Amino acid sequence: MFEKKRILITGGTGSLGKALTERFLKYNIESIRILSRNENSQIRMEQELDDSRLRFFIGDVRDRERLLRAMEGVNIVFHAAALKHVPVIEYNPFEAIKTNVIGTQNVIDACHMQKVEIAVGIGTDKAVSPLNTYGATKLLMEKLFTSASNYVDIKKHPTKFITVRYGNVLGSSGSVLPRFYEQIISKGRVTITDPHMTRFSILMKEALDFIFNSVKKGKGSDTFVPKLRAYNIMDLKDVLCEIVGKAKVEITRIRPGEKLNEVLINQDEMRNTFESKDDYVIVKPNLTEKEIKRRYPGYKPAKKSFVYSSDNVEKIPKEELKRLIKRAGLLVST
């Protein structure tokens, strides 16, 4: 699927962008273009990966003209650029709108104008029944992507738009695991907003496998969601303290816009959701059963009364959670 393709990754110097790049460099691709605002991260990434197929573009998804230039001749676009930190976005909401919403529409417009083959929008569980501004902007990102194929002339607008939606990658930049680790190492204490909090768990390798499989299965205007397990925040704290060292727990209030449990598919979306052994796909409401069977062989209607939430899926045992933390690549003392 990626043989001899030219690929662009927006937000390509982030955790996911770098992981995608490293995976793609194992394939016989023609080139990978990295678009991001951070020149220092680009220089580090260029030095670390040292591959002639890499191209680095300083730019912002807010800049439509820059996107048009960066996408010239590109076959596949992975749209990972976003403002993501919930407290920062709650304090600067319109900046998130400029990047996550207007920036997404710029990506879509550029894909259409440059006749990109496939565009993949990287979503998040925060987009489901959003409680914060970040989630609301990512919900709009998904809506823009799933409606981007509403053009009659396929020859003029051939791009296939799909989205993927999953929880935080265990150990990724800005996630709870490195934050807890840093707190234990530097202060000997861990701040927890609510001891009953649960979160979905996915490793970076699993996220990449899921994204690639979704690209293969996607027909356009669909959203793919992996089947995941979850962990309790206190279990994560206990296991990390076992690995790193003892720490006191400080219970604080839930931050503005933070949820107690995360949801990947709500009950209303389940009406248009179909499942396989490995994942779910959310489809357009106007598709007939015959069309769905043809487009997604092996999928069956999901249970309509089910809410896919981190508090009602299987929890990861502590011993396995310990192994997952080590697999996540976090450098910890033993």
C-alpha positions as CSV (number, residue, x, y, z in Angstrom):
1,M,0.0,0.0,0.0
2,F,2.9,2.4,0.8
3,E,5.2,1.2,-2.0
4,K,6.9,4.1,-3.7
5,K,4.5,6.6,-2.1
6,R,5.2,10.2,-1.0
7,I,3.9,10.8,2.5
8,L,3.3,14.0,4.5
9,I,2.8,14.0,8.3
10,T,1.5,17.2,9.9
11,G,2.8,17.6,13.4
12,G,5.5,15.2,12.3
13,T,7.9,15.9,15.2
14,G,5.5,14.8,17.9
15,S,5.5,11.4,19.5
16,L,3.1,9.8,17.0
17,G,4.6,11.7,14.0
18,K,8.1,10.4,14.8
19,A,6.9,6.9,15.4
20,L,5.0,6.9,12.1
21,T,8.2,8.1,10.4
22,E,10.4,5.4,11.9
23,R,7.9,2.8,10.8
24,F,7.6,4.2,7.2
25,L,11.4,4.3,6.8
26,K,11.4,0.5,7.0
27,Y,9.3,0.4,3.8
28,N,10.2,1.1,0.2
29,I,8.6,4.5,0.2
30,E,9.8,7.4,-2.0
31,S,9.8,10.2,0.6
32,I,8.4,11.4,3.9
33,R,7.7,15.1,4.4
34,I,7.6,16.4,8.0
35,L,5.6,19.5,8.6
36,S,5.8,21.2,12.0
37,R,6.6,24.5,13.7
38,N,9.4,23.3,15.9
39,E,12.8,23.8,14.2
40,N,14.8,22.3,17.1
41,S,12.7,19.1,17.1
42,Q,13.2,18.9,13.3
43,I,16.9,19.2,13.6
44,R,17.1,16.5,16.3
45,M,14.8,14.2,14.3
46,E,16.9,14.7,11.1
47,Q,20.1,13.9,13.0
48,E,18.7,10.9,14.8
49,L,17.0,9.2,11.8
50,D,19.6,10.3,9.1
51,D,17.7,9.1,6.0
52,S,17.8,10.8,2.6
53,R,14.1,10.1,2.1
54,L,13.2,12.6,4.8
55,R,12.1,16.2,4.0
56,F,11.5,18.8,6.6
57,F,9.1,21.7,6.2
58,I,8.8,24.5,8.8
59,G,5.2,25.4,8.7
60,D,1.8,25.6,10.5
61,V,-1.5,24.0,9.5
62,R,-3.0,27.5,10.1
63,D,-1.1,28.6,6.9
64,R,-3.1,27.2,3.9
65,E,-0.5,28.4,1.3
66,R,2.3,26.6,3.1
67,L,0.2,23.4,3.2
68,L,-0.5,23.6,-0.5
69,R,3.2,23.9,-1.2
70,A,4.1,21.0,1.2
71,M,1.5,18.7,-0.4
72,E,2.7,19.0,-4.0
73,G,2.9,15.5,-5.4
74,V,2.0,13.8,-2.1
75,N,0.0,10.6,-2.1
76,I,-0.9,10.1,1.6
77,V,-1.4,12.6,4.4
78,F,-1.4,11.9,8.1
79,H,-2.9,14.8,10.0
80,A,-1.5,14.7,13.5
81,A,-0.9,18.4,14.2
82,A,-3.0,19.7,17.1
83,L,-2.9,21.7,20.3
84,K,-3.5,19.0,22.9
85,H,-2.9,20.0,26.5
86,V,-6.3,20.4,28.2
87,P,-5.5,23.1,30.8
88,V,-3.6,25.2,28.3
89,I,-6.4,25.1,25.8
90,E,-9.0,25.9,28.5
91,Y,-7.0,29.1,29.1
92,N,-6.4,29.8,25.3
93,P,-9.5,28.3,23.6
94,F,-9.5,30.2,20.4
95,E,-5.9,29.3,19.7
96,A,-7.0,25.7,19.7
97,I,-9.8,26.5,17.3
98,K,-7.3,28.1,14.9
99,T,-5.1,25.0,14.9
100,N,-7.4,22.1,15.5
101,V,-10.5,23.3,13.5
102,I,-9.4,25.9,11.0
103,G,-6.0,24.1,10.5
104,T,-7.9,20.9,9.8
105,Q,-10.0,22.6,7.1
106,N,-6.8,24.0,5.6
107,V,-5.5,20.4,5.4
108,I,-8.7,19.2,3.8
109,D,-8.7,22.0,1.2
110,A,-5.0,21.4,0.4
111,C,-5.7,17.6,0.0
112,H,-8.5,18.3,-2.5
113,M,-6.5,20.8,-4.4
114,Q,-3.4,18.6,-4.7
115,K,-5.5,15.5,-5.4
116,V,-4.0,13.5,-2.4
117,E,-5.1,9.8,-2.5
118,I,-5.7,9.2,1.2
119,A,-5.9,11.6,4.2
120,V,-5.9,10.2,7.8
121,G,-7.1,12.3,10.7
122,I,-5.8,11.4,14.1
123,G,-8.6,11.7,16.6
124,T,-8.9,11.2,20.3
125,D,-11.4,9.8,23.0
126,K,-11.7,13.4,24.2
127,A,-13.9,14.1,21.1
128,V,-16.7,11.9,22.4
129,S,-19.3,13.8,24.3
130,P,-16.7,16.5,24.9
131,L,-16.4,18.2,28.3
132,N,-13.5,20.5,27.4
133,T,-12.5,22.8,24.5
134,Y,-9.9,20.4,23.3
135,G,-12.4,17.6,22.9
136,A,-14.9,20.0,21.2
137,T,-12.2,21.0,18.6
138,K,-11.2,17.4,18.0
139,L,-14.9,16.5,17.5
140,L,-15.1,19.2,14.9
141,M,-11.9,17.8,13.3
142,E,-13.6,14.5,13.0
143,K,-16.8,16.0,11.6
144,L,-14.8,18.0,9.0
145,F,-12.9,14.8,7.9
146,T,-16.0,12.6,7.6
147,S,-17.8,15.2,5.6
148,A,-14.8,16.1,3.4
149,S,-15.8,13.5,0.8
150,N,-19.1,15.1,0.1
151,Y,-18.1,16.0,-3.5
152,V,-19.9,14.7,-6.5
153,D,-17.0,14.8,-9.0
154,I,-14.6,12.1,-7.8
155,K,-12.1,12.9,-10.6
156,K,-11.7,16.5,-9.3
157,H,-11.8,15.5,-5.6
158,P,-10.4,11.9,-5.3
159,T,-9.1,12.0,-1.7
160,K,-10.4,9.3,0.6
161,F,-10.8,10.8,4.1
162,I,-10.8,8.5,7.2
163,T,-10.3,9.2,10.9
164,V,-8.9,7.0,13.7
165,R,-9.9,7.5,17.3
166,Y,-8.1,6.1,20.4
167,G,-6.9,7.1,23.9
168,N,-3.6,8.4,25.1
169,V,-0.6,6.3,24.1
170,L,1.0,4.9,27.2
171,G,4.2,6.8,27.9
172,S,3.8,9.4,25.1
173,S,4.8,13.0,25.6
174,G,2.5,14.9,27.9
175,S,0.7,11.8,29.1
176,V,0.2,10.7,32.8
177,L,3.0,8.1,32.8
178,P,6.0,10.4,32.2
179,R,4.4,13.0,34.5
180,F,4.1,10.5,37.4
181,Y,7.6,9.3,36.7
182,E,9.0,12.8,36.9
183,Q,7.1,13.6,40.1
184,I,8.4,10.5,41.8
185,I,12.0,11.1,40.8
186,S,12.1,14.8,41.5
187,K,9.6,15.3,44.4
188,G,8.8,11.8,45.9
189,R,5.1,12.5,45.5
190,V,2.4,11.9,42.9
191,T,-0.6,14.2,42.4
192,I,-3.8,12.4,41.5
193,T,-7.0,14.3,40.7
194,D,-9.4,11.5,41.6
195,P,-8.5,7.9,42.8
196,H,-11.5,6.4,40.9
197,M,-10.3,7.8,37.5
198,T,-9.8,5.2,34.6
199,R,-8.1,5.6,31.3
200,F,-7.8,3.5,28.1
201,S,-4.4,1.9,27.4
202,I,-2.6,1.5,24.1
203,L,1.1,1.2,23.3
204,M,2.7,3.1,20.4
205,K,3.3,0.0,18.4
206,E,-0.4,-1.0,18.8
207,A,-1.4,2.5,17.8
208,L,0.7,2.3,14.6
209,D,-0.6,-1.2,13.7
210,F,-4.2,0.1,14.2
211,I,-3.7,3.2,12.1
212,F,-2.1,1.1,9.2
213,N,-4.9,-1.4,9.3
214,S,-7.5,1.4,9.3
215,V,-5.9,2.9,6.2
216,K,-6.3,-0.5,4.5
217,K,-9.9,-1.0,5.6
218,G,-11.2,2.6,5.2
219,K,-13.6,3.5,2.5
220,G,-13.9,7.2,3.2
221,S,-16.1,9.2,5.7
222,D,-15.6,6.5,8.3
223,T,-14.0,6.5,11.8
224,F,-12.1,3.5,13.2
225,V,-11.8,2.7,16.9
226,P,-9.7,-0.1,18.4
227,K,-10.9,-2.5,21.1
228,L,-8.9,-1.6,24.2
229,R,-8.6,-2.4,27.9
230,A,-8.2,0.2,30.6
231,Y,-6.5,0.8,33.9
232,N,-7.3,2.6,37.1
233,I,-5.1,5.6,37.9
234,M,-4.2,4.2,41.4
235,D,-3.1,0.9,39.9
236,L,-0.8,2.9,37.5
237,K,0.6,4.8,40.5
238,D,1.1,1.6,42.6
239,V,3.0,-0.2,39.7
240,L,5.1,2.8,38.9
241,C,6.1,3.2,42.6
242,E,7.1,-0.5,42.6
243,I,9.4,0.1,39.7
244,V,10.8,3.5,40.6
245,G,10.4,4.0,44.3
246,K,8.0,5.0,47.0
247,A,6.1,8.2,46.8
248,K,3.4,10.1,48.7
249,V,0.0,10.6,47.1
250,E,-1.6,14.1,47.0
251,I,-5.2,14.1,46.0
252,T,-6.2,17.2,44.1
253,R,-9.4,18.3,42.4
254,I,-10.3,17.3,38.9
255,R,-8.9,19.9,36.5
256,P,-11.2,22.0,34.3
257,G,-12.4,19.9,31.4
258,E,-11.1,16.6,32.8
259,K,-13.3,13.5,32.8
260,L,-13.4,10.8,35.4
261,N,-13.7,8.1,32.7
262,E,-13.0,8.4,29.0
263,V,-15.5,7.3,26.3
264,L,-14.5,6.1,22.8
265,I,-18.0,5.5,21.5
266,N,-21.1,6.9,23.1
267,Q,-24.6,5.2,23.0
268,D,-25.9,7.5,20.2
269,E,-22.9,6.7,18.0
270,M,-23.5,2.9,18.6
271,R,-26.5,3.1,16.2
272,N,-24.1,3.6,13.4
273,T,-21.3,1.4,14.7
274,F,-20.2,-2.0,13.4
275,E,-17.6,-4.3,15.0
276,S,-15.1,-6.9,14.1
277,K,-12.9,-9.1,16.3
278,D,-10.3,-6.3,16.6
279,D,-12.0,-2.9,16.2
280,Y,-15.1,-0.8,15.6
281,V,-16.1,1.3,12.6
282,I,-18.5,4.2,12.8
283,V,-20.2,4.8,9.4
284,K,-22.4,7.4,7.8
285,P,-26.0,7.1,9.0
286,N,-27.4,7.0,5.5
287,L,-25.6,3.7,4.5
288,T,-27.8,0.7,3.9
289,E,-27.1,-2.7,5.4
290,K,-26.3,-4.0,2.0
291,E,-23.7,-1.2,1.4
292,I,-22.2,-1.8,4.8
293,K,-21.8,-5.6,4.2
294,R,-20.1,-4.8,0.9
295,R,-17.8,-2.1,2.2
296,Y,-16.9,-3.7,5.6
297,P,-16.9,-7.5,5.2
298,G,-16.6,-9.3,8.5
299,Y,-18.2,-6.5,10.5
300,K,-21.5,-6.9,12.4
301,P,-23.8,-4.4,14.1
302,A,-22.5,-3.4,17.5
303,K,-24.6,-3.7,20.6
304,K,-26.7,-0.5,20.5
305,S,-27.1,-0.2,24.3
306,F,-23.4,-0.4,24.9
307,V,-21.3,2.7,25.9
308,Y,-17.6,2.1,25.1
309,S,-16.1,3.7,28.2
310,S,-12.9,3.1,30.2
311,D,-15.0,2.2,33.3
312,N,-16.9,-0.7,31.7
313,V,-14.2,-2.5,29.8
314,E,-11.7,-5.1,31.0
315,K,-9.1,-3.7,33.4
316,I,-5.4,-4.5,33.1
317,P,-4.0,-6.5,36.0
318,K,-1.1,-4.9,37.9
319,E,1.5,-7.4,36.9
320,E,0.6,-6.9,33.2
321,L,0.5,-3.2,33.6
322,K,4.1,-3.3,34.9
323,R,5.2,-5.1,31.8
324,L,3.3,-2.6,29.6
325,I,5.0,0.3,31.3
326,K,8.4,-1.2,30.6
327,R,7.4,-1.9,27.0
328,A,6.3,1.7,26.6
329,G,10.0,2.6,26.7
330,L,10.0,4.8,29.8
331,L,13.5,4.9,31.3
332,V,13.1,3.8,34.9
333,S,15.5,2.6,37.6
334,T,14.9,-0.9,38.9
